[in-house]
Amino acid sequence: MSSQALLYVIVLPVAWLLLWLLKSASARQGLLLIVSYGLYASFGLRFLALLILSSLLNYGLGILLHRKPSLARLWLGIILNVGLLGTFKYLPAVAPLLPASPLSNSLASIALPVGISFWTFQALSYLFDLYKEEELDPSLLEFLLYMAFWPTVLSGPICRLSTLLPQFREPFQPANEDVRRGLDRICIGLFMTALGQILGSGLHPGQGIDSIFDSARRGLTGPDVWCLAIGYGFELFFNFAGYTHIVIGAARLFGFRLDENFDRPYLSTTPSEFWTRWHMSLSFWIRDYLFLPMVMLRREAWWRSCVLVLSMVVFGLWHKGALLFLLWGLYQGILLVLHRQWQQLRTRNEWQLPQTIMGPLSWLVTFCAICLGWIFFRATTVPQAFAMLQSATSPRTYATTTLPGSLFGLVAILALGYFATIGSQQLLKKYSEALTIPLEFRFALYAVAVYIGIFHAAQTQAFIYFQF
């Protein structure tokens, strides 16, 4: 088990018990802030100092905006936050492009603070909401806690102060239902992250999704590329959605309810629907604070399409300042524009197909298009990405395969298992109220999940989104 994971396992139960003894909201907030800072400091004291600096800076900017919501003050906040984020996230990516010098070496050695992309966007959402004159009146303690809140500070979900502030002020009274659902979500998350780790490492050494991508293997055929694209799509989903389950479940144990971040995204039948189901907190952030304000500037259809593509490029670069992520965002933006054009074309020409045909066909096209895009997200170089795309679109490459059969089988089993699980849930939904799981069996499931998730997966693979 990693030292950070062990620290969370030890500290959080103690904090949960201590919160029952504290009667005032400010005392509980103070304890939560100390816990949050202590856990975050385990990743580096310099990172904690930067988080505190950003928190104090944005609290001061919030006071200025609250007094006078002016565009100039908002832009000051945007420039300072983006500048801080860019210094740590994008300058190191520029360093290899510069001539060798002490400056380029210094830039390349800048370490990326864990979670900086998430808590910077939380700070920006606070400033945007104040500019729109929303009624937000956090104390300094409450705002510091909002920025450093231990369940979300590392990898989201990206929260908004209007959601968390009322919960910070409520009495600490998690109900039995909160504890039960919280433990259930944690178990689901641990199991999902273990599945993601299995996909990444494979059943045999050197035969997993990650090792094949990292080795920049040549001569991949069409089936190979689809196996890697679909496999990585599920690896990323199991890892990140599993982490989100853990975070939401842990927060629920403390009585906090966080917004959902995933909603069965691979059931989407259009690209637009997919982006309302995948990484929802970031998707809605981009929609509310970038796309909608920009699209209102002009009414032309071409402008809406340009803003849509630009928003997805920002979505990609938010992950990392690299050409591959720019291309991934560009690909997703073009996909969304093409979908809009197709919708308009169908409406104008009144093309209608039976839903029994259109539904599955739309799902298949969307699923394949989204998975193909993951190549840009995971490839190590641009030439590798385009070589894989060339193989996937060349019919002559589909006659053979080069990847081990175990990887094809693993991807197929986990992908089909995911869809079968969702289907089973829908079938059992109407009986769910009548179904009860004995307490002893529930605790046995918890123990198995903890063993699989913490003592196995956490030792071999960090959460993917920690790098963003």
MIBAVEX-991182 format. One line per field, with one value per residue (C-alpha): z, y, x; residue in three letters; residue number from 1. Coordinates in Angstrom, 1 decimal, m for minus. Layout:
residues N
z	Z; ...
y	Y; ...
x	X; ...
rest	ALA; ...
nr	NUM; ...
//
This chain:
residues 468
z	0.0; m0.8; 2.1; 1.0; 0.9; 4.3; 5.7; 4.4; 5.9; 9.3; 9.5; 8.1; 10.6; 13.4; 11.9; 11.5; 15.2; 16.3; 14.2; 16.4; 19.4; 17.8; 18.2; 16.2; 12.5; 12.5; 14.7; 12.3; 9.4; 11.1; 11.8; 8.1; 6.9; 9.1; 7.9; 4.3; 4.6; 6.4; 3.7; 0.9; 2.5; 2.1; m1.6; m0.8; 1.4; m1.5; m3.1; 0.0; 0.2; m3.4; m2.7; 0.3; m1.8; m4.5; m1.9; m0.2; m3.6; m4.9; m1.6; m1.9; m5.6; m4.5; m2.0; m4.8; m7.2; m4.5; m3.8; m7.5; m10.1; m13.0; m16.1; m15.4; m12.0; m13.4; m16.1; m13.4; m11.6; m14.8; m15.8; m12.3; m12.1; m15.6; m15.2; m12.0; m13.7; m16.8; m14.9; m13.4; m16.1; m19.4; m19.0; m18.5; m21.8; m23.5; m22.1; m24.6; m27.4; m26.1; m26.6; m23.9; m21.1; m17.3; m18.0; m20.0; m17.4; m14.7; m16.6; m17.3; m13.6; m12.4; m10.6; m11.3; m8.0; m7.6; m8.4; m9.5; m12.6; m10.4; m7.6; m10.1; m12.0; m8.7; m7.9; m11.3; m11.0; m7.7; m9.4; m12.4; m10.1; m8.1; m11.4; m12.2; m8.7; m7.2; m3.4; m2.1; 1.3; 2.5; 5.4; 4.9; 6.7; 4.5; 1.3; 2.4; 3.0; m0.3; m2.1; m0.1; 0.7; 1.0; m1.1; m4.2; m4.1; m5.8; m8.9; m8.5; m9.1; m9.8; m7.3; m7.0; m3.8; m4.1; m3.7; m0.9; 1.2; 2.6; 3.5; 5.3; 7.6; 8.3; 11.5; 11.3; 11.3; 8.7; 8.7; 8.5; 4.8; 4.2; 5.7; 3.8; 0.5; 1.1; 1.8; m1.2; m3.5; m2.1; m2.7; m6.3; m6.8; m5.5; m7.7; m10.8; m10.2; m9.9; m13.3; m14.8; m13.4; m14.9; m18.3; m18.0; m16.9; m18.8; m17.7; m18.4; m18.1; m21.1; m22.6; m21.1; m22.7; m21.1; m22.0; m25.7; m26.0; m24.2; m26.3; m29.5; m31.1; m34.9; m37.4; m35.6; m37.6; m37.7; m35.0; m32.9; m32.9; m32.1; m29.2; m27.8; m28.4; m26.8; m24.1; m23.1; m23.2; m20.5; m18.6; m18.3; m17.4; m14.8; m13.3; m13.2; m12.6; m9.9; m8.2; m8.4; m6.8; m3.9; m3.5; m3.6; m1.2; 1.2; 1.2; 1.8; 4.9; 6.3; 5.2; 2.2; m1.2; m4.2; m7.8; m10.0; m12.5; m14.7; m15.8; m17.9; m20.7; m23.0; m23.4; m25.2; m28.7; m29.8; m29.1; m27.4; m25.0; m24.3; m23.0; m20.7; m19.2; m19.1; m16.6; m16.1; m13.7; m16.2; m19.2; m17.4; m16.3; m19.9; m21.0; m18.3; m18.1; m21.6; m24.3; m23.4; m22.7; m26.0; m28.1; m27.0; m28.6; m32.1; m33.6; m36.7; m37.0; m38.0; m34.8; m32.7; m34.4; m33.9; m30.2; m29.9; m31.3; m29.3; m26.1; m26.7; m27.5; m24.1; m22.7; m24.2; m23.2; m19.6; m19.3; m20.6; m22.7; m25.5; m29.2; m28.7; m26.2; m28.5; m31.4; m29.1; m28.2; m31.9; m32.8; m30.2; m31.3; m34.9; m33.9; m32.1; m35.1; m37.5; m35.2; m35.3; m39.0; m39.4; m37.1; m39.2; m42.4; m41.1; m40.1; m43.4; m45.4; m43.0; m42.9; m40.4; m39.6; m37.1; m33.6; m33.5; m36.2; m35.5; m31.8; m32.0; m35.1; m33.5; m30.4; m32.4; m34.4; m31.3; m29.3; m32.2; m32.8; m29.1; m28.6; m31.7; m30.2; m27.2; m29.4; m29.3; m25.5; m24.8; m27.6; m26.7; m29.9; m32.8; m35.4; m33.3; m33.1; m36.8; m37.6; m35.5; m37.1; m40.5; m39.6; m38.2; m41.5; m43.9; m44.8; m45.9; m42.3; m41.0; m42.2; m39.2; m35.6; m33.7; m30.2; m27.8; m27.7; m24.0; m24.4; m27.0; m24.6; m21.6; m23.4; m24.7; m21.3; m19.4; m22.0; m22.4; m18.6; m18.2; m20.5; m19.0; m15.5; m16.6; m18.3; m15.2; m13.1; m15.3; m15.1; m11.3; m10.7; m10.2; m7.6; m5.8; m3.0; m2.1; m2.2; 0.9; 1.5; 4.9; 7.0; 7.3; 3.5; 3.0; 5.3; 3.5; 0.2; 1.8; 2.9; m0.5; m2.2; 0.2; m0.4; m4.2; m4.4; m1.8; m1.3; m5.0; m7.5; m5.4; m5.3; m9.0; m10.6; m9.4; m10.4; m14.0; m13.4; m10.7; m13.6; m14.7
y	0.0; 3.5; 5.8; 8.2; 5.5; 4.3; 7.8; 8.2; 4.9; 5.9; 9.6; 9.6; 7.2; 9.3; 12.5; 11.0; 10.1; 13.5; 15.4; 14.0; 15.7; 19.2; 21.2; 24.4; 24.6; 26.6; 24.0; 21.2; 23.3; 23.9; 20.1; 19.3; 21.9; 20.6; 17.0; 18.3; 20.1; 17.2; 14.7; 17.0; 17.8; 14.1; 14.8; 17.7; 20.7; 22.9; 21.9; 22.7; 26.1; 26.8; 25.6; 28.0; 30.9; 30.3; 30.1; 33.4; 35.1; 34.0; 34.9; 38.4; 38.6; 37.4; 40.2; 42.7; 41.2; 41.0; 44.8; 45.6; 42.9; 44.5; 42.8; 44.2; 42.5; 39.3; 39.3; 40.0; 36.8; 34.8; 36.0; 35.2; 31.8; 30.7; 32.2; 30.1; 27.0; 27.6; 28.0; 24.6; 22.7; 24.1; 25.7; 22.3; 21.2; 24.1; 23.4; 20.7; 23.1; 25.7; 25.6; 23.8; 26.3; 26.7; 28.3; 25.4; 22.9; 24.9; 24.9; 21.2; 20.4; 22.2; 19.6; 19.5; 20.0; 17.2; 18.4; 21.9; 21.7; 20.8; 23.4; 26.1; 25.6; 25.6; 29.0; 30.3; 29.1; 31.0; 34.2; 33.7; 33.1; 36.3; 38.2; 37.0; 38.4; 35.1; 35.3; 33.7; 34.8; 32.3; 33.1; 32.8; 29.4; 28.1; 29.2; 27.6; 24.4; 24.6; 24.8; 22.1; 19.7; 16.4; 14.2; 16.5; 18.3; 15.6; 14.7; 16.2; 16.1; 19.9; 21.3; 24.7; 26.7; 27.1; 23.3; 22.7; 25.9; 24.9; 21.5; 22.9; 24.8; 21.8; 19.8; 16.6; 14.0; 11.3; 8.9; 5.1; 5.4; 7.7; 5.2; 2.3; 4.0; 5.5; 2.0; 0.6; 3.3; 2.8; m0.9; m0.4; 2.1; m0.2; m3.0; m0.8; 0.5; m3.0; m3.8; m0.8; m2.0; m5.4; m3.9; m1.7; m4.4; m7.4; m11.0; m11.5; m9.1; m6.8; m7.8; m5.0; m1.9; 0.4; m1.6; m1.9; 1.8; 2.7; 0.4; 2.2; m1.2; m1.2; m3.3; m3.1; m4.3; m3.0; m5.4; m4.7; m0.9; m1.4; m3.7; m1.1; 1.8; 0.0; m1.5; 1.9; 3.5; 1.0; 1.2; 5.0; 4.7; 2.0; 3.9; 7.4; 6.5; 4.0; 6.8; 9.0; 6.3; 6.1; 9.9; 10.3; 7.3; 8.7; 12.1; 10.4; 8.7; 12.3; 13.4; 15.3; 14.8; 15.5; 15.8; 12.8; 12.7; 9.7; 8.4; 5.3; 7.2; 4.2; 3.9; 7.2; 7.3; 10.6; 12.5; 15.3; 12.8; 11.3; 14.6; 15.0; 11.6; 11.6; 13.7; 15.7; 18.2; 19.3; 19.1; 21.3; 23.7; 24.2; 24.5; 27.1; 29.2; 29.0; 27.7; 29.5; 33.0; 32.8; 31.5; 34.4; 36.9; 36.1; 34.4; 32.9; 29.1; 29.1; 30.9; 28.3; 25.6; 27.4; 28.0; 24.3; 23.2; 25.8; 24.6; 21.0; 22.1; 23.8; 20.5; 18.7; 21.2; 21.2; 17.7; 18.5; 21.1; 18.7; 18.4; 15.0; 16.5; 19.4; 17.0; 14.9; 18.0; 19.1; 15.6; 15.7; 19.2; 18.2; 15.1; 17.3; 19.7; 16.8; 15.4; 18.8; 19.0; 15.5; 16.4; 19.4; 17.4; 14.8; 17.5; 19.3; 16.1; 14.5; 11.3; 9.0; 5.4; 3.1; 3.5; m0.2; 0.4; 4.0; 3.5; 0.6; 2.1; 5.5; 3.9; 1.8; 4.8; 6.9; 4.2; 3.5; 7.2; 7.9; 4.9; 5.8; 9.2; 7.7; 6.9; 10.6; 10.6; 7.7; 7.5; 8.5; 10.3; 11.9; 9.5; 6.6; 8.0; 8.5; 5.2; 3.5; 5.5; 4.5; 0.9; 1.2; 2.7; 0.4; m2.7; m4.6; m4.7; m6.6; m10.0; m10.7; m9.8; m9.3; m8.8; m11.7; m13.5; m13.0; m9.3; m9.6; m11.9; m9.7; m6.6; m8.5; m10.0; m6.7; m4.7; m7.2; m7.7; m3.9; m3.8; m7.0; m5.5; m2.4; m4.5; m6.7; m3.6; m2.3; m5.7; m5.9; m2.2; m2.8; m5.5; m3.5; m2.3; m5.9; m7.1; m6.9; m8.1; m9.6; m7.5; m10.3; m10.8; m7.0; m6.8; m9.8; m7.9; m4.8; m6.9; m8.4; m5.0; m3.5; m6.3; m6.1; m2.4; m1.2; m4.0; m5.0; m2.3; 0.7; m0.9; m1.3; 1.7; 5.2; 6.9; 8.0; 11.5; 12.3; 13.3; 16.0
x	0.0; 1.3; 2.1; m0.6; m3.2; m2.2; m2.4; m5.9; m7.0; m5.6; m6.6; m10.1; m11.7; m10.2; m11.5; m14.9; m15.1; m13.8; m16.4; m19.1; m17.6; m17.6; m20.7; m20.0; m19.7; m16.5; m14.8; m15.9; m14.7; m11.4; m10.9; m11.7; m9.3; m6.5; m7.2; m7.3; m4.0; m2.4; m3.4; m2.4; 0.9; 1.8; 2.3; 4.7; 4.9; 5.7; 2.4; 0.6; 2.2; 1.1; m2.5; m2.7; m1.3; m3.8; m6.6; m5.7; m5.2; m8.6; m10.3; m9.0; m10.0; m13.5; m13.8; m12.9; m15.5; m18.1; m17.7; m17.8; m18.4; m16.4; m15.0; m11.5; m11.4; m12.7; m10.0; m7.4; m8.5; m8.5; m5.0; m3.6; m5.1; m4.3; m0.8; m0.3; m1.6; 0.4; 3.6; 3.5; 1.6; 2.7; 6.1; 7.8; 6.3; 7.9; 11.3; 12.3; 11.6; 14.2; 17.9; 19.8; 20.5; 20.1; 16.7; 15.4; 16.7; 15.0; 11.7; 11.9; 12.4; 9.2; 7.1; 3.3; 1.4; m1.2; m4.7; m3.7; m6.0; m9.0; m8.6; m7.7; m10.9; m12.8; m11.3; m12.2; m15.8; m16.1; m14.9; m17.2; m20.2; m19.4; m19.2; m22.7; m23.6; m24.5; m25.0; m21.8; m20.5; m17.9; m15.7; m11.9; m12.1; m14.9; m13.1; m9.9; m11.8; m13.6; m10.2; m8.5; m11.5; m9.8; m12.2; m11.9; m8.6; m6.6; m8.7; m12.1; m15.0; m14.7; m17.1; m18.8; m19.0; m22.8; m23.0; m20.5; m21.0; m24.4; m23.1; m20.1; m22.5; m24.8; m24.5; m22.4; m25.1; m24.4; m27.3; m27.1; m28.1; m25.1; m22.8; m24.3; m24.3; m20.8; m19.3; m21.1; m19.6; m16.1; m16.4; m17.6; m14.7; m12.0; m13.3; m13.4; m9.9; m8.6; m10.3; m8.6; m5.2; m5.7; m6.4; m3.4; m0.9; m2.4; m2.7; 1.0; 4.0; 4.4; 1.0; m1.2; m2.6; 0.0; 3.1; 2.0; 1.3; 4.6; 6.7; 5.3; 4.9; 5.0; 3.1; m0.2; m3.2; m6.7; m8.0; m5.0; m5.8; m9.4; m8.5; m6.1; m8.5; m11.5; m9.3; m7.8; m11.2; m12.4; m9.1; m9.5; m13.1; m12.6; m9.7; m11.2; m14.9; m13.7; m11.7; m14.8; m16.9; m14.3; m14.3; m18.1; m18.5; m15.9; m17.5; m20.9; m19.6; m19.0; m22.5; m21.4; m23.0; m20.9; m22.1; m21.8; m18.9; m20.0; m23.3; m22.9; m21.1; m20.6; m24.3; m24.4; m26.0; m24.5; m21.2; m23.2; m24.8; m21.4; m20.1; m23.0; m22.1; m18.3; m16.2; m19.4; m18.0; m15.4; m17.8; m20.4; m17.6; m16.5; m20.1; m21.1; m18.0; m16.5; m18.9; m22.1; m20.6; m18.6; m21.4; m23.7; m21.3; m22.5; m25.5; m24.0; m24.0; m20.3; m19.4; m21.2; m19.3; m16.0; m16.7; m17.6; m14.3; m12.4; m14.1; m13.1; m9.5; m9.4; m10.9; m7.9; m5.2; m6.7; m5.3; m1.8; m0.1; 0.9; 0.1; m1.6; m4.1; m4.7; m5.4; m7.7; m9.7; m9.8; m11.0; m13.8; m14.8; m15.0; m17.0; m19.5; m19.8; m20.3; m23.0; m24.8; m24.6; m26.0; m28.9; m29.7; m29.4; m31.8; m34.3; m34.2; m34.6; m37.0; m34.9; m36.5; m35.5; m37.2; m35.8; m35.1; m32.5; m31.5; m30.9; m28.3; m26.7; m26.3; m24.8; m22.3; m21.1; m20.8; m19.0; m16.5; m15.8; m15.2; m12.9; m10.9; m10.3; m8.7; m5.7; m4.7; m5.3; m3.0; m0.4; 3.1; 4.0; 2.0; 3.5; 2.4; m1.2; m1.5; 0.1; m2.6; m5.3; m4.0; m4.1; m7.6; m8.9; m7.0; m9.1; m6.0; m4.7; m7.7; m6.5; m4.2; m3.5; m0.2; m1.4; m1.6; m5.0; m5.2; m5.5; m8.3; m10.1; m9.6; m10.8; m13.8; m14.7; m14.5; m16.3; m19.1; m19.2; m19.7; m22.6; m24.1; m23.8; m25.7; m28.3; m28.7; m29.1; m31.9; m33.7; m33.4; m34.3; m38.0; m37.1; m34.4; m36.6; m37.4; m33.8; m31.7; m28.2; m27.4; m25.0; m22.5; m22.4; m22.1; m19.1; m17.5; m17.9; m16.3; m13.4; m12.8; m13.1; m10.6; m8.2; m8.5; m8.5; m6.0; m3.6; m3.4; m4.3; m3.0; 0.5; 0.8; m0.9; m1.6; m4.8; m4.5; m5.9; m3.3; m1.0; m3.5
rest	MET; SER; SER; GLN; ALA; LEU; LEU; TYR; VAL; ILE; VAL; LEU; PRO; VAL; ALA; TRP; LEU; LEU; LEU; TRP; LEU; LEU; LYS; SER; ALA; SER; ALA; ARG; GLN; GLY; LEU; LEU; LEU; ILE; VAL; SER; TYR; GLY; LEU; TYR; ALA; SER; PHE; GLY; LEU; ARG; PHE; LEU; ALA; LEU; LEU; ILE; LEU; SER; SER; LEU; LEU; ASN; TYR; GLY; LEU; GLY; ILE; LEU; LEU; HIS; ARG; LYS; PRO; SER; LEU; ALA; ARG; LEU; TRP; LEU; GLY; ILE; ILE; LEU; ASN; VAL; GLY; LEU; LEU; GLY; THR; PHE; LYS; TYR; LEU; PRO; ALA; VAL; ALA; PRO; LEU; LEU; PRO; ALA; SER; PRO; LEU; SER; ASN; SER; LEU; ALA; SER; ILE; ALA; LEU; PRO; VAL; GLY; ILE; SER; PHE; TRP; THR; PHE; GLN; ALA; LEU; SER; TYR; LEU; PHE; ASP; LEU; TYR; LYS; GLU; GLU; GLU; LEU; ASP; PRO; SER; LEU; LEU; GLU; PHE; LEU; LEU; TYR; MET; ALA; PHE; TRP; PRO; THR; VAL; LEU; SER; GLY; PRO; ILE; CYS; ARG; LEU; SER; THR; LEU; LEU; PRO; GLN; PHE; ARG; GLU; PRO; PHE; GLN; PRO; ALA; ASN; GLU; ASP; VAL; ARG; ARG; GLY; LEU; ASP; ARG; ILE; CYS; ILE; GLY; LEU; PHE; MET; THR; ALA; LEU; GLY; GLN; ILE; LEU; GLY; SER; GLY; LEU; HIS; PRO; GLY; GLN; GLY; ILE; ASP; SER; ILE; PHE; ASP; SER; ALA; ARG; ARG; GLY; LEU; THR; GLY; PRO; ASP; VAL; TRP; CYS; LEU; ALA; ILE; GLY; TYR; GLY; PHE; GLU; LEU; PHE; PHE; ASN; PHE; ALA; GLY; TYR; THR; HIS; ILE; VAL; ILE; GLY; ALA; ALA; ARG; LEU; PHE; GLY; PHE; ARG; LEU; ASP; GLU; ASN; PHE; ASP; ARG; PRO; TYR; LEU; SER; THR; THR; PRO; SER; GLU; PHE; TRP; THR; ARG; TRP; HIS; MET; SER; LEU; SER; PHE; TRP; ILE; ARG; ASP; TYR; LEU; PHE; LEU; PRO; MET; VAL; MET; LEU; ARG; ARG; GLU; ALA; TRP; TRP; ARG; SER; CYS; VAL; LEU; VAL; LEU; SER; MET; VAL; VAL; PHE; GLY; LEU; TRP; HIS; LYS; GLY; ALA; LEU; LEU; PHE; LEU; LEU; TRP; GLY; LEU; TYR; GLN; GLY; ILE; LEU; LEU; VAL; LEU; HIS; ARG; GLN; TRP; GLN; GLN; LEU; ARG; THR; ARG; ASN; GLU; TRP; GLN; LEU; PRO; GLN; THR; ILE; MET; GLY; PRO; LEU; SER; TRP; LEU; VAL; THR; PHE; CYS; ALA; ILE; CYS; LEU; GLY; TRP; ILE; PHE; PHE; ARG; ALA; THR; THR; VAL; PRO; GLN; ALA; PHE; ALA; MET; LEU; GLN; SER; ALA; THR; SER; PRO; ARG; THR; TYR; ALA; THR; THR; THR; LEU; PRO; GLY; SER; LEU; PHE; GLY; LEU; VAL; ALA; ILE; LEU; ALA; LEU; GLY; TYR; PHE; ALA; THR; ILE; GLY; SER; GLN; GLN; LEU; LEU; LYS; LYS; TYR; SER; GLU; ALA; LEU; THR; ILE; PRO; LEU; GLU; PHE; ARG; PHE; ALA; LEU; TYR; ALA; VAL; ALA; VAL; TYR; ILE; GLY; ILE; PHE; HIS; ALA; ALA; GLN; THR; GLN; ALA; PHE; ILE; TYR; PHE; GLN; PHE
nr	1; 2; 3; 4; 5; 6; 7; 8; 9; 10; 11; 12; 13; 14; 15; 16; 17; 18; 19; 20; 21; 22; 23; 24; 25; 26; 27; 28; 29; 30; 31; 32; 33; 34; 35; 36; 37; 38; 39; 40; 41; 42; 43; 44; 45; 46; 47; 48; 49; 50; 51; 52; 53; 54; 55; 56; 57; 58; 59; 60; 61; 62; 63; 64; 65; 66; 67; 68; 69; 70; 71; 72; 73; 74; 75; 76; 77; 78; 79; 80; 81; 82; 83; 84; 85; 86; 87; 88; 89; 90; 91; 92; 93; 94; 95; 96; 97; 98; 99; 100; 101; 102; 103; 104; 105; 106; 107; 108; 109; 110; 111; 112; 113; 114; 115; 116; 117; 118; 119; 120; 121; 122; 123; 124; 125; 126; 127; 128; 129; 130; 131; 132; 133; 134; 135; 136; 137; 138; 139; 140; 141; 142; 143; 144; 145; 146; 147; 148; 149; 150; 151; 152; 153; 154; 155; 156; 157; 158; 159; 160; 161; 162; 163; 164; 165; 166; 167; 168; 169; 170; 171; 172; 173; 174; 175; 176; 177; 178; 179; 180; 181; 182; 183; 184; 185; 186; 187; 188; 189; 190; 191; 192; 193; 194; 195; 196; 197; 198; 199; 200; 201; 202; 203; 204; 205; 206; 207; 208; 209; 210; 211; 212; 213; 214; 215; 216; 217; 218; 219; 220; 221; 222; 223; 224; 225; 226; 227; 228; 229; 230; 231; 232; 233; 234; 235; 236; 237; 238; 239; 240; 241; 242; 243; 244; 245; 246; 247; 248; 249; 250; 251; 252; 253; 254; 255; 256; 257; 258; 259; 260; 261; 262; 263; 264; 265; 266; 267; 268; 269; 270; 271; 272; 273; 274; 275; 276; 277; 278; 279; 280; 281; 282; 283; 284; 285; 286; 287; 288; 289; 290; 291; 292; 293; 294; 295; 296; 297; 298; 299; 300; 301; 302; 303; 304; 305; 306; 307; 308; 309; 310; 311; 312; 313; 314; 315; 316; 317; 318; 319; 320; 321; 322; 323; 324; 325; 326; 327; 328; 329; 330; 331; 332; 333; 334; 335; 336; 337; 338; 339; 340; 341; 342; 343; 344; 345; 346; 347; 348; 349; 350; 351; 352; 353; 354; 355; 356; 357; 358; 359; 360; 361; 362; 363; 364; 365; 366; 367; 368; 369; 370; 371; 372; 373; 374; 375; 376; 377; 378; 379; 380; 381; 382; 383; 384; 385; 386; 387; 388; 389; 390; 391; 392; 393; 394; 395; 396; 397; 398; 399; 400; 401; 402; 403; 404; 405; 406; 407; 408; 409; 410; 411; 412; 413; 414; 415; 416; 417; 418; 419; 420; 421; 422; 423; 424; 425; 426; 427; 428; 429; 430; 431; 432; 433; 434; 435; 436; 437; 438; 439; 440; 441; 442; 443; 444; 445; 446; 447; 448; 449; 450; 451; 452; 453; 454; 455; 456; 457; 458; 459; 460; 461; 462; 463; 464; 465; 466; 467; 468
//
